[in-house]
Amino acid sequence: MSDEELAEILKYSSSVELYIVTWNNILKLLYCPFEVLVMHDVGVLIRGQKVMVDEVKVTHDLQTVYIIKNVAYYYYHFEIVLE
């Protein structure tokens, strides 16, 4: 994917919003900051710890990245905590 194609796709996204589909197929819009559970030790984060996601970004390969305390982590290290 070229930089121009990526820019075209990302112009419709927001770094402070994330759409998710719940276990019972309900579409929800989350606004940052939202809470996630650390699934295994990664960086300075410890398994079982609950942290807040400040922003949601996308890599050039279209992988979702959470910004937590100004550090980027791939989404698959976390589980979203819903109220």
PyRosetta script that sets phi, psi and omega in degrees:
from pyrosetta import init, pose_from_sequence

init()
pose = pose_from_sequence("MSDEELAEILKYSSSVELYIVTWNNILKLLYCPFEVLVMHDVGVLIRGQKVMVDEVKVTHDLQTVYIIKNVAYYYYHFEIVLE")
pose.set_psi(1, 133.0)
pose.set_omega(1, -179.5)
pose.set_phi(2, -78.6)
pose.set_psi(2, 163.8)
pose.set_omega(2, 177.9)
pose.set_phi(3, -61.7)
pose.set_psi(3, -34.8)
pose.set_omega(3, 179.8)
pose.set_phi(4, -67.9)
pose.set_psi(4, -41.2)
pose.set_omega(4, 178.1)
pose.set_phi(5, -65.0)
pose.set_psi(5, -42.1)
pose.set_omega(5, 178.3)
pose.set_phi(6, -63.2)
pose.set_psi(6, -44.1)
pose.set_omega(6, 178.7)
pose.set_phi(7, -61.5)
pose.set_psi(7, -38.3)
pose.set_omega(7, 178.8)
pose.set_phi(8, -63.4)
pose.set_psi(8, -42.8)
pose.set_omega(8, 179.3)
pose.set_phi(9, -68.2)
pose.set_psi(9, -45.5)
pose.set_omega(9, -173.9)
pose.set_phi(10, -73.4)
pose.set_psi(10, -15.3)
pose.set_omega(10, 179.6)
pose.set_phi(11, -68.3)
pose.set_psi(11, -15.2)
pose.set_omega(11, 177.6)
pose.set_phi(12, -96.8)
pose.set_psi(12, 2.9)
pose.set_omega(12, -178.0)
pose.set_phi(13, -108.3)
pose.set_psi(13, 165.6)
pose.set_omega(13, 179.0)
pose.set_phi(14, -130.1)
pose.set_psi(14, 142.3)
pose.set_omega(14, -179.8)
pose.set_phi(15, -82.1)
pose.set_psi(15, -2.1)
pose.set_omega(15, 179.8)
pose.set_phi(16, -116.1)
pose.set_psi(16, 9.2)
pose.set_omega(16, 178.5)
pose.set_phi(17, -131.2)
pose.set_psi(17, 146.5)
pose.set_omega(17, 177.0)
pose.set_phi(18, -144.6)
pose.set_psi(18, 122.7)
pose.set_omega(18, 174.0)
pose.set_phi(19, -87.1)
pose.set_psi(19, 133.6)
pose.set_omega(19, 176.9)
pose.set_phi(20, -131.0)
pose.set_psi(20, 158.1)
pose.set_omega(20, 172.9)
pose.set_phi(21, -111.6)
pose.set_psi(21, 122.2)
pose.set_omega(21, -177.9)
pose.set_phi(22, -75.0)
pose.set_psi(22, 172.9)
pose.set_omega(22, -178.6)
pose.set_phi(23, -59.2)
pose.set_psi(23, -26.5)
pose.set_omega(23, -179.5)
pose.set_phi(24, -104.3)
pose.set_psi(24, 29.2)
pose.set_omega(24, 173.4)
pose.set_phi(25, 61.9)
pose.set_psi(25, 36.2)
pose.set_omega(25, 174.5)
pose.set_phi(26, -103.2)
pose.set_psi(26, 129.6)
pose.set_omega(26, 177.9)
pose.set_phi(27, -81.9)
pose.set_psi(27, 125.7)
pose.set_omega(27, -179.8)
pose.set_phi(28, -126.4)
pose.set_psi(28, 147.2)
pose.set_omega(28, 175.2)
pose.set_phi(29, -107.5)
pose.set_psi(29, 120.3)
pose.set_omega(29, 176.5)
pose.set_phi(30, -101.0)
pose.set_psi(30, 141.9)
pose.set_omega(30, 175.3)
pose.set_phi(31, -111.2)
pose.set_psi(31, 140.4)
pose.set_omega(31, 176.4)
pose.set_phi(32, -73.6)
pose.set_psi(32, 144.1)
pose.set_omega(32, -1.0)
pose.set_phi(33, -81.5)
pose.set_psi(33, 143.9)
pose.set_omega(33, 172.8)
pose.set_phi(34, -129.7)
pose.set_psi(34, 158.7)
pose.set_omega(34, -172.2)
pose.set_phi(35, -92.3)
pose.set_psi(35, 139.4)
pose.set_omega(35, 174.9)
pose.set_phi(36, -132.5)
pose.set_psi(36, 157.0)
pose.set_omega(36, 177.4)
pose.set_phi(37, -105.9)
pose.set_psi(37, 130.8)
pose.set_omega(37, 179.2)
pose.set_phi(38, -75.3)
pose.set_psi(38, 122.1)
pose.set_omega(38, -175.9)
pose.set_phi(39, -83.4)
pose.set_psi(39, -28.6)
pose.set_omega(39, 174.8)
pose.set_phi(40, -157.9)
pose.set_psi(40, 158.4)
pose.set_omega(40, -177.6)
pose.set_phi(41, -54.4)
pose.set_psi(41, 129.9)
pose.set_omega(41, 177.1)
pose.set_phi(42, -150.5)
pose.set_psi(42, 127.1)
pose.set_omega(42, -176.8)
pose.set_phi(43, 58.6)
pose.set_psi(43, -129.6)
pose.set_omega(43, 178.8)
pose.set_phi(44, -91.8)
pose.set_psi(44, 0.7)
pose.set_omega(44, -178.1)
pose.set_phi(45, -88.4)
pose.set_psi(45, 143.2)
pose.set_omega(45, -175.6)
pose.set_phi(46, -112.2)
pose.set_psi(46, 141.4)
pose.set_omega(46, 178.9)
pose.set_phi(47, -51.4)
pose.set_psi(47, 134.5)
pose.set_omega(47, 179.3)
pose.set_phi(48, 91.0)
pose.set_psi(48, -12.8)
pose.set_omega(48, 179.8)
pose.set_phi(49, -73.8)
pose.set_psi(49, 142.3)
pose.set_omega(49, 174.2)
pose.set_phi(50, -103.4)
pose.set_psi(50, 130.1)
pose.set_omega(50, -178.5)
pose.set_phi(51, -134.0)
pose.set_psi(51, 164.2)
pose.set_omega(51, -179.8)
pose.set_phi(52, -104.0)
pose.set_psi(52, 134.9)
pose.set_omega(52, 176.5)
pose.set_phi(53, -88.5)
pose.set_psi(53, 122.8)
pose.set_omega(53, -178.2)
pose.set_phi(54, -86.3)
pose.set_psi(54, -34.9)
pose.set_omega(54, -180.0)
pose.set_phi(55, -150.6)
pose.set_psi(55, 159.0)
pose.set_omega(55, 175.4)
pose.set_phi(56, -121.4)
pose.set_psi(56, 125.1)
pose.set_omega(56, -179.0)
pose.set_phi(57, -123.3)
pose.set_psi(57, 172.8)
pose.set_omega(57, 178.4)
pose.set_phi(58, -131.9)
pose.set_psi(58, 135.1)
pose.set_omega(58, 177.9)
pose.set_phi(59, -77.4)
pose.set_psi(59, 173.2)
pose.set_omega(59, 177.7)
pose.set_phi(60, -61.8)
pose.set_psi(60, -27.1)
pose.set_omega(60, 177.7)
pose.set_phi(61, -88.2)
pose.set_psi(61, 11.0)
pose.set_omega(61, 179.2)
pose.set_phi(62, 64.8)
pose.set_psi(62, 33.2)
pose.set_omega(62, 173.4)
pose.set_phi(63, -94.4)
pose.set_psi(63, 136.2)
pose.set_omega(63, -179.5)
pose.set_phi(64, -75.3)
pose.set_psi(64, 136.2)
pose.set_omega(64, -179.3)
pose.set_phi(65, -129.1)
pose.set_psi(65, 133.9)
pose.set_omega(65, 174.9)
pose.set_phi(66, -97.8)
pose.set_psi(66, 135.9)
pose.set_omega(66, 174.1)
pose.set_phi(67, -98.7)
pose.set_psi(67, 116.2)
pose.set_omega(67, -178.4)
pose.set_phi(68, -126.1)
pose.set_psi(68, 116.6)
pose.set_omega(68, -177.9)
pose.set_phi(69, 51.8)
pose.set_psi(69, 45.9)
pose.set_omega(69, 177.4)
pose.set_phi(70, 64.9)
pose.set_psi(70, 19.1)
pose.set_omega(70, 176.1)
pose.set_phi(71, -121.5)
pose.set_psi(71, 137.1)
pose.set_omega(71, -178.6)
pose.set_phi(72, -90.9)
pose.set_psi(72, 133.1)
pose.set_omega(72, 177.4)
pose.set_phi(73, -133.7)
pose.set_psi(73, 140.7)
pose.set_omega(73, 174.8)
pose.set_phi(74, -65.2)
pose.set_psi(74, 145.2)
pose.set_omega(74, -175.5)
pose.set_phi(75, -59.0)
pose.set_psi(75, -30.7)
pose.set_omega(75, -172.2)
pose.set_phi(76, -72.9)
pose.set_psi(76, -0.9)
pose.set_omega(76, 174.5)
pose.set_phi(77, -86.5)
pose.set_psi(77, -1.5)
pose.set_omega(77, -170.3)
pose.set_phi(78, -135.3)
pose.set_psi(78, 159.2)
pose.set_omega(78, 170.9)
pose.set_phi(79, -123.2)
pose.set_psi(79, 131.2)
pose.set_omega(79, -179.1)
pose.set_phi(80, -71.9)
pose.set_psi(80, 135.0)
pose.set_omega(80, 178.7)
pose.set_phi(81, -98.0)
pose.set_psi(81, 116.1)
pose.set_omega(81, 177.0)
pose.set_phi(82, -102.5)
pose.set_psi(82, 145.3)
pose.set_omega(82, -178.8)
pose.set_phi(83, -73.9)
pose.dump_pdb("model.pdb")
